[in-house]
């Protein structure tokens, strides 16, 4: 019954979200379907690291992915990935299946990188049956399924961290993008630091004022 409900929700999402990749935390209302309560966007101050549990960050696949397509995940705000390995796991019927064969991580050293890239080893297909089987992938922070994903944070007040999704075909043409907010800063941004040009203007103004005073005295 749970699988049927999940499939119905997926189909509903597809009817209203055709030809758009989706990138959310598993469990958000749409899309993907609400399997489990999602972890909320995390509030950060000056933490050095942040983490999301396994089976929480997901990619909804529509239109399908083909063999050779590239899936690129990028962190904004100066954050970097903090796991030594990542995998995309197939998600079906409310849980990860453990199948990690659809995509291969091509980023040699993901820990410390702002972007990681996967190349599709298998197509997600076009058949209706595949909607039930491979409409969603979840991000795992290891070579095994269901592992937490960790992130090194920039520790800058007022800077939010988002995770961006870009999909390219084998010829490097863009097939779609999406973005989700992972970490939201609870601190106000730092006040702008005056630039050298600003100080130069102050010195020029002071010099002109001094010249004007000298002229008035003479």
HELIX and SHEET records of a PDB file:
HELIX    1   1 UNK A    2  UNK A   16  1                                  15    
HELIX    2   2 UNK A  128  UNK A  134  1                                   7    
HELIX    3   3 UNK A  196  UNK A  217  1                                  22    
SHEET    1   A 5 UNK A  22  UNK A  25  0                                        
SHEET    2   A 5 UNK A  57  UNK A  60 -1                                        
SHEET    3   A 5 UNK A 136  UNK A 140 -1                                        
SHEET    4   A 5 UNK A  87  UNK A  92 -1                                        
SHEET    5   A 5 UNK A  95  UNK A  96 -1                                        
SHEET    1   B 6 UNK A  42  UNK A  44  0                                        
SHEET    2   B 6 UNK A 174  UNK A 185  1                                        
SHEET    3   B 6 UNK A 161  UNK A 168 -1                                        
SHEET    4   B 6 UNK A  70  UNK A  75 -1                                        
SHEET    5   B 6 UNK A 115  UNK A 120 -1                                        
SHEET    6   B 6 UNK A 103  UNK A 105 -1                                        
SHEET    1   C 3 UNK A  49  UNK A  52  0                                        
SHEET    2   C 3 UNK A 149  UNK A 152 -1                                        
SHEET    3   C 3 UNK A  80  UNK A  81 -1                                        
END                                                                             
